[in-house]
Amino acid sequence: MSLREDDVEAFVRVYRRILEEQAIKQKIITDTDDLRAVQIFTQKELMRASFLSNHLATEEDFERLWPRLFDEMLCLQAHDVHRQVMDVLIAQLDQE
């Protein structure tokens, strides 16, 4: 499903507000565990906004699926990094 341009702009405003709030919190936090908790909370709020864009989704659905969404987000990041590094490594090896 693709979003309309005006919907994207609305999400940009929501995301910007969430990220600005995180930046303020991060400036005053010194404990690494607390910082990680704020970063996870921020990702959760960003994902919540996206998830609830589906008119069939409920807050209960999101809370139930959040652990799975978080796991998938971590896995996607790992796959993306792995693919990017492997592409560069293969290109370098081809040049040798």
Buried (B, 14 or more C-beta within 10 A) or exposed (E): EEEEEEEEEBBEEBBEEBEEBBEEBEEEBEEEEEEEEBBEBBBBBBBBBBBBBEEEBEEEEBEEBBEEBBEEBEEEEEEEEEEEEEEEEEEEEEEE
